[in-house]
Amino acid sequence: MLYSIIDKENQIEVILPINEKLELFQFAERVARLFLYYPLIGSEHFGFNFIINCNQFLPTEQREMASI
């Protein structure tokens, strides 16, 4: 089970590192932190321990950068 915060108006979801026992955990280093349906390459090194999925991201063609 994953916990998340969803803003439906802005189409953004933040997936939090909280397990079934309501304990914090660290996402693996290889897990991308930004998603627009698929992971955005290189975002696994952004330095925060949550995942953002947003339909408003505008990635470059190579999917290594995104702007909102």
N, C-alpha and C positions, 0 to 999 in steps of 0.2 A: 504494500500500500504506500502511495506517495501522497504527500500533502502539498497543496498549492493554493495560491491566491490568484483569483481571476478577475480581470476588469473587462467585462463583455463589451462595453462601449468603445474602448480603445483596442480591443482584440489582443490583449496581452495576458499571458499566464506566467507566473513565477513559481517554479517547482522548488520546494524547500527540502533541505536535507534532514528530514525527520522520519524515523522509522516507526514501526507498529507500537513500540513501547514508549513513544513520544520522546525518544532520545535523539540528539543531534548526531549526524555522522558526516564523514568527508566523502564527497563524490570522488571517484577515481580520477587521476590526472588525465587519463585518455578521453574522458567524457567531455564533449563540447558543452559550452555554457550558453551559447546562443543558437536558436533554431528558428527557421522559417520553413516549416514542414519537414525539412532535413537539417542536419547539423551544419553550422557555418564553420568552415575549416579554420583552424587556428584559435578559435574561441576557447578552447580548453586551457589556454595559458592566460586568461584574462585576470586571474587572481581573486575571483570571488567564488564562494561555495554555494551557489544556487544556479538554477537553469532558467533561462527566459525563452519562452516561445511566443513570437509576436508576428501576426499577419501583416503588420505595418512596416516591418523591416524592408529595406531596399538594398539587397546585397549586390555586390559587383558580380560580373559574369562568372568569375572564378570562385565566388562564395567565400572569399577570405576577409571581406569587410562588409559592414552594414551600417546604414544610417536610418533614422526614423523620420 
